[in-house]
Amino acid sequence: MTKVSVVLVGCGCPLRSMGWYHAMQLLDAGRIQNASLTYVVEPWYFAPAAEGTPGHSDFHEWAKKTKESHGVEFFHTVEEVPTAPAADDGSVRLAIISARTADNPKLLDQCLKLGCKAIYLEKPGAPTVSELEAMKSRADEAGVKVFMGFNKNVSSYLTFSRELVNKTAEKCDVTFLHNNNYANTEAELAECFERNAEGMLKNMAIHELAILVTYYGVTVDTIDKVEADKEFSSCKTLKGPASGKDFTDFDKLKFKIVTKSGVEVNVAADRCGGDDSVGIVNKADSGEELARFTMPDEATVANTDALKAKYGDAMPYFFAQDPDYLKLKQLVVQNCIDGTPAEGVADIETAVETLKVAEYLTPILTKQLQ
């Protein structure tokens, strides 16, 4: 059986970074079949400038233990990672890039030189459409498939929402709601706006836009109308605590997209709404709610204490999305092994279209809410 050797680029702080959680799922025996974590690249915590910063000692302690217990090799840069052997040693290489969005174009180029069969790239992939398109072109030239970490594409709440709409005789109105759990204070939101300066649609709601692109045929060219729900939505300008600069973004947003073929779908996002994501299905004519499906579902919630006992007091959303990130990586690993289609997993072409939609919608919705 072919094995997949994983290079993780961008581990980050234990208990707080998504890269670290990718590592923990890979290290936990049996959770991802036929894959092992071989190398970790950490651009920040191995840099001299990081010494003494929050998370620095935690990372180095974790790295030391992980090397001793699992034989994982750690590096500061991608260039230090040994190139995959040309001879058939029964393994293929997969790179997982979970770093700062602004660093992704450079890191992807470096990973293309490592002999990777595929790359798993965390959303949104790049700061701009043009950068992401250039990354896609270079990956295509290298013959390397690039998958995206849009975990909601394979989540149960999405599947159940779509299945209900498909089997309901009446026309339905579906809304995909994404909640974060920031405190509803100016100080908390200002820090959020500054840290996620690419904006809500490129950051938080990018998952929902990927769903629309993947399953509802939404692209910039197919959009007919966009209408913001002004009662739900709110757009603010706040001063970033670190830079002192002004950042304008949505703290709440809901809108309906109607495509030229008549498809209608709603997206909602609330920075201070909680920890879950929800698929809400209503009858289109009466507005009567037929059902709502949540992420995490009941089985995931029931498993949260077991995950905390195993991995520690990590960010709550890791545990809420644990099954989806497992499924994403397993589908990508299996594709690397035998070419099995990674059903529902977004690729970089989908990411390009999604980022285009985010850039297209932001000024339209901002204007509607001013």
C-alpha positions in Angstrom: 0.0 0.0 0.0 1.3 3.4 -0.9 1.8 5.7 2.0 1.6 9.5 2.1 4.4 11.5 3.7 3.2 14.9 4.9 5.1 18.1 5.0 3.3 20.6 7.2 4.2 24.2 6.5 3.1 26.7 9.2 2.5 24.9 12.5 2.0 27.9 14.7 1.2 28.0 18.3 0.1 24.8 20.1 -3.6 24.8 21.1 -4.3 28.0 19.0 -3.1 27.4 15.4 -4.9 25.4 12.8 -1.6 24.1 11.5 -0.9 22.6 15.0 -4.3 20.9 14.9 -3.5 19.4 11.4 -0.4 18.0 13.0 -2.2 16.5 16.0 -4.7 14.8 13.7 -1.9 13.3 11.7 0.1 12.2 14.7 -2.9 10.5 16.3 -2.5 6.9 15.2 -5.3 5.6 13.0 -7.2 8.9 12.6 -6.0 9.5 9.0 -5.3 6.3 7.3 -2.1 5.7 5.3 -0.6 9.1 6.1 2.2 10.2 8.4 3.6 13.5 9.4 7.3 13.5 8.4 8.4 17.2 8.4 7.2 20.4 10.0 8.3 23.8 8.7 7.7 26.7 11.1 8.7 30.1 9.6 7.9 32.2 12.6 8.9 30.4 15.9 12.3 29.4 14.5 13.0 33.0 13.6 15.2 35.0 16.0 12.6 37.8 16.1 10.1 35.4 17.6 12.1 34.7 20.7 10.2 35.7 23.8 6.9 36.3 21.9 3.7 34.6 23.0 3.7 30.9 22.1 7.4 30.7 21.4 8.3 28.5 24.4 5.1 26.4 24.0 6.0 25.6 20.4 9.6 24.7 21.1 8.5 22.4 23.9 5.9 20.7 21.7 8.4 20.4 18.8 11.0 18.7 21.1 8.4 16.2 22.4 7.1 15.5 18.9 10.5 14.8 17.5 11.3 12.5 20.4 8.0 10.6 20.3 7.3 10.5 16.5 10.6 11.2 14.7 9.2 14.3 13.0 11.9 16.6 11.7 11.5 20.3 12.1 12.8 23.1 9.9 12.8 26.9 9.7 12.3 27.2 5.9 10.8 25.0 3.2 14.2 25.1 1.4 15.7 23.0 4.2 13.3 20.1 3.7 14.9 17.2 1.8 13.5 16.7 -1.7 11.3 13.7 -2.1 13.4 10.7 -3.4 13.1 10.0 -7.1 13.1 6.3 -6.5 9.9 4.5 -5.7 10.1 4.0 -1.9 6.4 3.2 -1.6 5.4 6.8 -0.6 4.1 10.0 -2.1 4.5 13.5 -0.7 1.7 15.8 0.3 2.3 19.4 1.6 -0.1 21.1 3.9 0.3 24.8 3.9 -1.4 26.5 6.9 0.5 29.8 7.2 -0.2 33.5 6.9 -2.3 34.2 3.7 0.2 36.8 2.5 3.0 34.2 2.7 1.2 31.5 0.7 2.3 32.4 -2.8 6.0 32.1 -1.9 5.4 29.0 0.2 3.5 27.2 -2.6 6.3 27.9 -5.0 8.8 26.4 -2.6 6.7 23.3 -2.0 6.4 22.7 -5.8 10.1 22.1 -5.7 9.9 19.4 -3.1 8.5 16.6 -5.3 5.0 16.9 -3.9 2.2 15.0 -5.6 -0.4 17.4 -4.2 -0.7 20.4 -1.9 -3.5 21.1 0.6 -3.7 24.9 0.9 -5.7 26.6 3.7 -8.3 29.2 2.7 -8.5 31.7 1.1 -5.2 30.7 -0.5 -3.8 34.2 -1.3 -4.6 37.8 -0.6 -5.8 38.6 -4.1 -7.3 36.9 -7.2 -4.4 37.7 -9.4 -1.9 36.0 -6.9 -4.1 32.9 -6.6 -4.5 32.7 -10.4 -0.7 32.9 -10.7 -0.3 30.1 -8.1 -2.8 27.9 -10.0 -0.8 28.5 -13.2 2.5 27.5 -11.6 0.9 24.4 -10.0 -0.6 23.3 -13.3 2.8 23.7 -15.0 4.3 21.5 -12.3 1.5 18.9 -12.6 0.7 19.3 -8.9 -2.9 19.2 -7.8 -3.8 21.9 -5.2 -6.7 21.2 -2.8 -8.3 23.8 -0.5 -9.1 23.7 3.1 -12.8 24.6 2.8 -13.9 22.1 5.4 -17.6 23.1 5.2 -17.8 21.7 1.7 -17.8 18.2 3.3 -19.7 19.0 6.5 -22.9 17.1 7.5 -24.9 20.2 8.0 -24.4 21.2 4.4 -25.3 17.7 3.2 -28.5 17.5 5.3 -29.6 21.0 4.2 -29.2 20.2 0.5 -30.9 16.9 0.8 -33.9 18.4 2.5 -34.3 21.0 -0.2 -33.9 18.4 -3.0 -36.7 16.2 -1.5 -39.2 19.0 -0.6 -41.9 19.5 -3.2 -42.3 23.2 -2.5 -39.7 25.8 -3.3 -37.3 26.4 -0.4 -35.2 29.3 0.8 -31.9 28.2 2.2 -29.5 30.2 4.4 -26.0 29.3 5.4 -25.2 31.1 8.7 -21.7 31.3 10.0 -21.1 32.5 13.7 -18.0 33.5 15.5 -17.8 34.1 19.2 -16.1 37.5 19.6 -17.4 39.7 22.4 -19.7 42.4 21.1 -17.4 45.2 22.2 -15.7 47.9 20.1 -12.3 46.8 21.5 -12.8 43.1 20.6 -14.2 43.9 17.1 -11.4 46.4 16.4 -8.8 43.8 17.1 -10.7 41.3 14.9 -11.0 43.8 12.0 -7.3 44.5 12.2 -6.1 40.9 12.4 -8.5 39.8 9.6 -7.8 42.9 7.5 -8.7 41.1 4.3 -12.3 41.5 5.4 -15.2 39.3 6.4 -16.0 38.0 2.9 -12.4 37.0 2.3 -11.9 35.6 5.7 -14.9 34.5 7.7 -17.6 34.0 5.1 -15.2 32.7 2.4 -16.3 29.2 3.5 -20.0 30.0 2.6 -19.0 31.5 -0.7 -17.0 28.4 -1.5 -20.2 26.4 -0.9 -22.1 28.7 -3.3 -19.4 28.3 -6.0 -19.2 24.5 -5.6 -22.8 23.6 -5.3 -25.0 26.5 -6.5 -23.1 27.6 -9.7 -22.4 31.0 -8.3 -19.6 33.0 -10.0 -19.1 36.6 -10.8 -20.5 36.0 -14.3 -23.6 34.1 -13.1 -24.7 36.6 -10.4 -27.8 38.5 -11.4 -28.7 40.3 -8.2 -27.3 40.8 -4.7 -29.4 42.2 -1.9 -28.2 42.9 1.7 -30.6 42.3 4.6 -30.2 45.7 6.3 -32.0 44.7 9.5 -29.5 41.9 10.1 -26.4 43.6 8.8 -23.9 46.1 10.2 -20.8 47.7 8.7 -18.4 49.7 11.0 -15.1 51.6 10.8 -12.9 50.9 13.8 -9.4 51.8 14.8 -7.0 48.9 14.9 -5.3 48.7 18.4 -1.9 47.7 17.0 -1.5 50.0 14.0 -3.9 52.8 14.9 -5.3 52.6 11.3 -9.0 52.6 10.4 -10.5 49.3 9.3 -13.9 49.1 7.7 -15.7 45.8 7.8 -18.9 44.0 8.6 -19.5 42.7 12.1 -22.8 41.2 10.9 -23.9 40.5 7.3 -26.7 38.8 5.5 -27.4 38.8 1.8 -29.3 37.0 -0.9 -27.7 36.1 -4.2 -29.9 35.4 -7.3 -28.2 33.9 -10.3 -29.1 34.4 -13.9 -30.6 30.9 -14.0 -32.9 31.7 -11.1 -31.0 30.0 -8.2 -31.5 31.8 -4.9 -29.4 31.3 -1.8 -28.6 33.3 1.3 -25.4 33.8 3.3 -25.2 35.2 6.8 -22.3 35.8 9.1 -22.1 37.2 12.7 -18.8 37.9 14.4 -20.5 37.8 17.8 -23.1 35.1 17.1 -21.6 32.1 18.8 -19.5 29.0 17.9 -21.7 27.2 15.3 -22.6 27.3 11.6 -26.2 26.6 10.6 -28.1 25.5 7.5 -31.6 26.9 7.7 -34.3 25.7 5.3 -37.6 27.7 5.0 -40.5 27.4 2.7 -40.0 30.2 0.1 -43.7 31.3 0.0 -44.7 31.3 3.7 -41.3 31.7 5.4 -42.1 28.7 7.6 -38.9 27.1 8.9 -38.7 23.4 7.9 -35.4 22.6 9.6 -32.0 23.8 10.7 -28.9 21.7 10.7 -25.8 22.7 12.8 -22.1 22.3 12.7 -21.1 20.9 15.1 -23.7 18.2 15.0 -24.8 16.2 18.1 -22.2 13.5 17.6 -19.4 16.0 17.3 -20.6 17.9 20.5 -20.7 14.6 22.3 -17.1 13.9 21.4 -15.8 17.3 22.5 -14.7 16.2 26.0 -12.8 13.2 24.6 -11.0 15.5 22.2 -10.1 18.0 25.0 -8.8 15.1 27.1 -6.7 14.0 24.1 -5.4 17.3 22.7 -5.8 19.8 25.6 -7.7 23.0 26.0 -7.5 24.1 22.4 -9.5 26.6 20.4 -13.2 25.4 20.5 -13.6 25.6 16.8 -11.0 22.8 16.3 -13.2 20.4 18.1 -16.4 21.7 16.4 -14.8 21.1 13.0 -12.7 18.0 13.9 -14.7 15.5 11.7 -14.7 17.8 8.7 -11.0 18.4 8.8 -10.4 14.7 9.2 -12.6 13.9 6.2 -10.9 16.6 4.1 -7.4 15.3 4.7 -8.5 11.6 4.3 -10.1 12.4 0.9 -6.9 14.2 -0.2 -4.7 11.4 1.0 -6.7 8.8 -0.8 -6.6 10.9 -4.0 -2.8 11.0 -3.7 -2.6 7.2 -3.2 -4.8 6.0 -6.1 -6.5 8.9 -7.7 -9.9 8.4 -6.1 -11.9 11.6 -6.7 -11.9 13.9 -3.6 -15.7 14.3 -3.6 -16.7 17.8 -2.5 -13.2 19.0 -1.8 -12.6 22.4 -3.4 -9.5 22.8 -5.6 -7.6 25.9 -6.4 -9.8 26.7 -9.4 -12.8 26.8 -7.1 -10.8 29.0 -4.7 -10.1 31.4 -7.5 -13.8 31.7 -8.4 -14.6 32.1 -4.7 -12.1 34.9 -4.1 -13.4 36.6 -7.2 -16.9 36.5 -5.8 -15.7 37.9 -2.4 -13.9 40.8 -4.1 -17.0 41.5 -6.3 -19.5 41.4 -3.4 -17.6 43.5 -0.9 -18.0 47.0 -2.4 -21.6 46.2 -3.5 -22.7 45.2 0.0 -20.7 47.9 1.7 -22.4 50.5 -0.5 -25.9 49.0 0.2 -25.3 49.3 4.0 -23.9 52.8 4.0 
